[in-house]
Amino acid sequence: MNKVYIKCGHEEFKWEAQPFKGKCQLCKIELPIIKLTTQNLKLCKTCFNKIQEKRVFEAIKKFKMISKEDTVGIFLSGGKDSAALVHILKKLFPDYQIYGIFINLGIRYYSNYAQRAVEDLCRKLSLPLYVYNLPERDNICVDDFVFTTFKDKICSVCGTIKRYLFTKIASELGLTVIATGHHLDDLLSTYLTLFLNGDFVSIKRLYPINLPLFQGQAKKIKPLYNIPEKELFYYAMLNELPLESCGCPHGELTPSKKNKTLIENLCQENRTFKFQLLSIFLNKLIPLLKDEETISFQKCIRCGEPTVSTTSICTFCRRKELLEKITEKNLEISPEEWQEIVSSPEKENWIIFDVREEEDFLNHTLPNAKWLSPQLLEDKKALYLTMKPYKNKKLLFLCYTGRLSYLFTLALRKLGFNAFNLKEPEKLLNS
């Protein structure tokens, strides 16, 4: 069984399930097929599952995260971490009120795929699902921010939107607890980033449990806070959980992701380093930090949700208003629109690029198309230098389905180019 998973930022996780020699080091009966990375134990599927589930159970018990009286909402992304979380919670607490929640952010060639994975997961687990569709409810989508000054900080904007919606959705559904799939690697890389930035107030908020800051807000919990990311990947694979099959096209190399790599390198010499670092933050540093000052909330004059903004307009509404000032937010060209363009004098202002495999390009492509290696996406500097001669042109990209060419479109928009993606390219390629 070979498994590959691509997460946001295009980081790949690979695993080939092959039995180890001997017996499982816990039950001494079954064949071991997985290694517990932090304890160097070779385990069978059952024993590996039990260890992860025990970790979650003990975390919930230690911090009193949930009780049977709670209404728990688990925010699902379509990825491995939230899928593993909901599977474990349903297994540990089958009688609790647990709901799956998915926020469709309107990211083309990603959000709908992720939503289908979440729907499949919830059907598999018999879990009620609530979907909040951002384009339908608020008439905005995350992609639109490539037209703003936030084009290089899409992940930051996305985080702002999701945090806002966590509170709004919790209020709509009457949730008392919000659970997220943040794991050990997430927390440590963010802890380190905040520490290096001197942001100790935010470090306190990374505690495994955050109590409500105002009346009506749900408690926020991170039951996976002490489980390494790779082990959650193994758990999702072993239990055949439905996952989205592609990474978010806006995945960025943030400071936290860079620090994650640093931590991984340190773990090569000391496999318990992550747990030692977690213990320092939770048991040494956070208790030293002074209690936060009382935060004063007021209602946003636009949406009515709580905000600490001195302008009385919450960050979400300010971002939304920014998009409302932009009249043209088109990133894609339909086959029909392209045919009209090539039949008009306007075609002189356009250049079309084919980013499929070179063999397919040479075999058949659209008239006057130029070939670009898909590998250019891995080096933004090389991509910029390659496209610099076309800075004053309108650029159209095509691939097999529109997904890869959309990545080129977004990457070049962020670099200041007037790039577009060809929708449904097969209509023209097969005509």
C-alpha positions in Angstrom: 0.0 0.0 0.0 1.7 3.2 -1.2 0.3 6.5 0.1 1.1 10.0 -0.9 -0.5 13.1 0.6 0.1 16.7 -0.6 -0.7 19.4 2.0 -1.0 23.2 1.8 2.2 24.6 0.5 2.8 21.5 -1.6 4.7 19.6 1.1 4.5 15.9 0.4 4.0 13.0 2.8 4.8 9.6 1.5 4.4 6.2 3.1 4.8 2.6 1.9 3.1 0.1 4.2 5.4 -2.9 4.4 5.5 -5.3 7.3 8.5 -5.2 9.5 10.2 -8.4 10.7 9.0 -9.9 14.0 5.9 -9.1 15.9 4.3 -5.9 17.1 6.3 -4.6 20.1 3.1 -4.0 22.2 0.7 -6.8 21.5 3.4 -9.4 20.5 0.8 -11.0 18.2 0.2 -9.0 14.9 2.8 -8.1 12.3 4.1 -4.5 12.7 3.5 -2.3 9.7 4.2 1.2 11.2 6.9 2.8 13.3 6.0 5.2 16.1 8.5 7.9 15.2 9.0 9.4 18.7 9.4 6.1 20.6 11.0 4.0 17.9 8.4 1.3 18.3 7.3 -1.0 15.5 3.5 -1.5 15.8 0.5 -3.1 14.2 -2.4 -1.0 13.1 -4.5 -1.7 16.2 -1.7 -0.8 18.7 -0.7 2.3 16.7 -4.3 3.5 16.7 -4.7 2.9 20.4 -1.7 5.0 21.2 -2.9 8.0 19.2 -6.4 7.7 20.6 -5.1 7.4 24.2 -3.1 10.6 23.6 -6.2 12.5 22.6 -8.3 11.0 25.5 -5.6 12.0 28.0 -5.3 15.5 26.6 -9.1 16.0 26.8 -9.1 14.7 30.3 -6.1 16.7 31.5 -7.4 20.1 30.2 -11.2 19.3 30.7 -11.7 20.1 27.0 -15.2 18.7 26.5 -18.0 17.0 28.4 -21.2 15.2 27.4 -23.2 18.5 27.9 -21.2 20.3 25.2 -22.0 20.8 21.6 -18.8 20.3 19.8 -17.9 21.7 16.3 -14.9 20.3 14.5 -13.6 22.5 11.7 -12.7 20.2 8.9 -10.3 21.2 6.1 -10.3 18.1 3.9 -6.8 17.4 5.2 -5.3 14.6 7.3 -5.2 16.4 10.7 -8.8 17.4 11.1 -9.9 14.0 9.5 -7.8 12.1 12.1 -9.2 14.3 14.9 -12.9 13.8 14.0 -12.3 10.0 13.5 -10.7 9.8 17.0 -13.3 11.9 18.8 -16.2 9.9 17.2 -14.5 6.7 18.4 -13.8 8.0 21.9 -17.1 9.8 22.4 -19.8 8.2 20.2 -22.7 9.6 22.3 -21.4 13.3 22.3 -23.0 16.0 20.2 -20.3 16.4 17.5 -20.7 18.3 14.2 -18.4 18.6 11.3 -18.0 22.1 9.9 -16.5 23.1 6.5 -15.7 26.6 5.3 -15.7 26.8 1.5 -13.4 29.8 0.9 -14.1 29.8 -2.9 -10.5 28.9 -3.8 -10.7 27.7 -7.4 -9.5 24.2 -8.1 -9.3 23.5 -4.4 -12.2 24.4 -2.2 -14.8 22.2 -4.0 -12.4 19.3 -4.0 -11.8 19.7 -0.3 -15.5 20.0 0.4 -16.2 16.7 -1.4 -13.5 15.0 0.7 -15.1 16.4 3.9 -18.6 15.2 2.7 -17.2 11.7 2.1 -15.6 11.7 5.5 -18.7 12.8 7.3 -20.8 10.1 5.5 -18.2 7.5 6.4 -18.4 8.5 10.1 -22.2 9.3 10.1 -21.4 12.8 11.2 -23.7 15.8 10.6 -22.0 18.4 8.4 -22.5 22.2 8.2 -21.0 24.0 5.2 -20.4 27.8 5.2 -20.0 28.9 1.6 -18.1 32.2 1.7 -18.8 33.3 -1.9 -22.5 32.6 -1.5 -22.9 34.1 2.0 -20.5 37.1 1.8 -19.9 37.5 -2.0 -16.1 37.2 -1.6 -13.5 34.5 -2.1 -9.9 34.2 -1.0 -8.6 34.3 -4.5 -9.9 37.9 -5.0 -7.2 39.1 -2.6 -4.5 38.7 -5.4 -5.9 42.0 -6.7 -5.1 43.8 -3.4 -2.0 44.8 -1.4 -2.5 41.4 0.4 -1.5 39.4 -2.7 1.7 38.3 -1.0 -0.1 37.5 2.3 -3.0 35.4 1.2 -2.5 32.9 4.1 -2.7 35.7 6.6 -6.0 37.0 5.1 -7.3 33.4 5.0 -6.5 33.0 8.7 -8.3 36.3 9.5 -11.4 35.1 7.7 -11.5 31.7 9.3 -11.0 33.0 12.8 -13.9 35.5 12.2 -16.1 32.7 10.9 -15.2 30.3 13.8 -17.0 32.7 16.1 -19.9 33.5 13.8 -20.6 29.8 13.0 -20.3 28.8 16.6 -23.0 31.4 17.4 -25.2 30.3 14.6 -25.0 26.6 15.6 -25.0 27.1 19.3 -21.6 25.4 19.8 -20.0 25.5 23.2 -16.7 24.0 22.0 -14.7 24.5 18.8 -12.1 21.8 18.0 -9.3 22.3 15.5 -6.7 19.9 14.1 -3.6 21.8 15.2 -0.9 19.3 16.0 2.5 19.3 17.8 4.4 20.5 14.7 1.9 23.3 14.1 2.2 24.6 17.7 6.0 24.3 18.0 6.7 26.2 14.7 4.2 28.9 15.7 5.6 29.1 19.3 9.1 29.6 17.9 8.0 32.2 15.4 6.2 34.2 18.0 9.0 33.8 20.5 11.5 35.2 18.0 9.2 38.1 17.3 8.7 38.8 21.0 4.9 38.3 20.7 4.4 36.7 24.2 0.7 37.6 24.3 0.0 35.5 21.3 2.1 32.6 22.8 -0.3 32.4 25.7 -3.2 32.0 23.3 -1.6 28.9 21.8 -2.4 26.9 25.0 -4.2 23.6 24.2 -7.4 25.1 25.6 -8.7 28.7 25.3 -11.6 29.8 27.4 -14.2 32.2 26.0 -13.1 35.9 26.0 -16.7 37.2 25.8 -20.2 36.0 26.6 -21.5 33.6 23.9 -18.1 32.7 22.5 -17.2 29.0 22.3 -14.3 27.4 24.1 -11.5 26.5 21.6 -9.5 23.3 22.0 -6.6 21.6 20.3 -6.8 17.9 21.2 -3.9 16.9 18.9 -1.5 19.4 20.5 1.0 16.6 21.5 0.8 14.4 18.4 3.5 14.7 15.7 2.2 15.6 12.2 3.7 12.5 10.6 1.9 10.2 13.0 -1.4 11.9 12.1 -0.6 11.2 8.5 0.0 7.5 9.3 -3.3 7.4 11.2 -5.3 8.9 8.4 -3.7 6.5 5.9 -4.1 3.4 8.1 -7.8 4.1 8.7 -8.4 5.0 5.0 -9.9 8.4 5.8 -11.2 10.4 2.7 -8.8 13.4 2.1 -8.5 16.1 -0.5 -5.9 15.2 -3.1 -4.3 18.5 -3.8 -2.6 21.3 -2.0 -4.0 24.8 -1.7 -2.8 27.0 -4.6 -2.0 29.8 -2.1 0.3 27.7 0.0 3.1 30.0 1.1 6.5 29.5 2.7 5.7 31.3 6.0 8.2 31.9 8.9 6.4 29.2 10.8 7.0 26.7 8.0 10.7 27.6 7.9 10.9 27.1 11.6 9.2 23.7 11.3 12.1 22.6 9.0 14.6 23.8 11.6 12.8 21.8 14.3 12.8 18.7 12.1 16.5 19.0 11.6 17.1 19.2 15.4 15.0 16.1 15.8 17.5 14.1 13.7 19.8 14.1 16.7 17.2 13.9 19.4 13.9 12.2 18.6 12.2 13.5 21.7 13.2 17.2 21.0 9.7 18.2 20.0 8.2 17.0 23.3 11.0 18.7 25.3 10.3 22.0 23.5 6.6 21.7 24.0 7.2 21.1 27.8 9.3 24.2 28.0 6.7 26.4 26.4 3.7 24.9 28.3 5.3 24.4 31.7 8.1 26.9 31.9 7.5 29.9 29.6 3.7 30.4 29.6 3.3 30.3 33.4 5.9 33.1 33.6 3.9 35.4 31.4 1.7 37.9 33.1 -2.1 37.6 32.8 -3.4 39.5 29.8 -5.1 42.8 30.4 -8.9 42.8 30.2 -9.9 43.0 26.6 -12.8 45.3 25.7 -15.1 44.0 23.0 -17.7 46.0 21.1 -20.1 45.1 18.2 -18.8 45.7 14.7 -21.0 48.4 13.2 -21.0 46.5 9.9 -21.8 42.9 10.8 -22.6 43.0 14.5 -19.9 40.5 15.5 -17.6 41.2 18.5 -14.4 43.2 17.7 -11.6 44.9 19.6 -11.0 47.3 16.8 -10.8 51.0 17.8 -12.5 51.9 14.5 -15.6 49.8 15.5 -15.2 47.9 12.2 -13.9 44.3 12.5 -10.9 43.1 10.5 -13.2 40.8 8.4 -15.4 43.7 7.3 -12.4 45.9 6.5 -11.0 43.1 4.2 -14.4 42.7 2.7 -14.7 46.5 2.0 -11.3 46.4 0.4 -12.6 43.9 -2.2 -15.7 45.9 -2.8 -13.6 48.7 -4.2 -12.2 46.5 -6.9 -14.4 46.3 -9.9 -12.5 43.8 -12.0 -11.6 40.5 -10.3 -11.4 38.2 -13.3 -8.8 35.5 -13.2 -10.2 33.1 -15.8 -11.1 33.2 -19.5 -13.7 30.8 -20.9 -13.1 29.0 -24.3 -15.8 31.1 -25.8 -14.2 34.3 -24.6 -10.8 33.2 -25.9 -12.2 32.5 -29.4 -13.7 36.0 -29.5 -10.3 37.4 -28.5 -8.3 35.5 -31.2 -10.9 36.7 -33.8 -10.3 40.4 -32.9 -7.4 42.8 -33.1 -7.2 42.4 -29.3 -5.2 39.2 -29.9 -2.0 41.2 -30.5 -2.0 42.1 -26.8 -2.2 38.4 -25.6 0.4 35.6 -25.4 -0.7 32.0 -24.6 1.4 29.6 -22.6 1.0 25.8 -22.5 2.3 24.3 -19.2 1.5 20.7 -19.9 4.3 18.1 -20.4 6.5 19.1 -23.4 5.6 15.9 -25.3 1.9 16.7 -25.2 2.6 20.3 -26.2 4.6 19.2 -29.2 1.9 16.7 -30.2 -0.9 19.2 -30.1 -1.6 22.7 -28.6 -3.4 25.9 -29.5 -2.2 28.2 -32.3 0.8 30.4 -31.3 1.1 28.9 -27.9 4.5 28.8 -26.2 5.6 26.0 -23.9 6.6 26.6 -20.3 8.1 23.9 -18.0 5.8 23.1 -15.1 9.0 23.0 -13.0 9.2 26.8 -13.1 6.6 27.0 -10.4 9.2 25.7 -7.9 11.5 28.7 -8.5 9.6 32.0 -8.3 12.8 34.0 -9.2 13.3 31.9 -12.4 9.6 32.2 -13.2 9.8 36.0 -12.9 12.9 36.3 -15.1 11.5 34.0 -17.7 8.2 36.0 -17.9 9.8 39.4 -17.6 9.9 40.1 -21.4 6.1 39.7 -21.4 5.4 42.1 -18.5 3.3 44.4 -20.7 1.2 41.7 -22.3 -1.9 39.8 -21.2 -0.9 36.2 -20.4 -3.1 33.2 -20.8 -2.2 29.8 -19.4 -3.5 26.4 -20.2 -3.0 22.8 -19.0 -5.0 19.6 -19.0 -7.8 20.6 -16.6 -7.1 24.2 -15.6 -5.6 23.3 -12.2 -1.9 23.6 -12.9 -2.3 26.6 -15.2 -4.3 28.3 -12.4 -1.2 27.9 -10.1 0.8 29.8 -12.8 -1.9 32.4 -13.0 -1.9 33.1 -9.2 1.9 33.0 -9.0 2.3 35.6 -11.7 -0.5 37.8 -10.4 1.4 37.9 -7.1 4.5 38.9 -9.1 2.6 41.8 -10.8 1.8 40.2 -14.2 -1.6 40.4 -15.9 -2.2 36.7 -16.0 -5.3 34.6 -16.7 -6.2 31.0 -16.7 -8.0 29.1 -19.5 -11.2 27.4 -18.1 -12.1 24.0 -19.5 -9.1 23.8 -21.8 -10.2 20.4 -23.1 -12.9 22.1 -25.0 -10.4 23.8 -27.2 -7.7 21.1 -27.1 -10.1 18.4 -28.3 -11.9 20.5 -30.9 
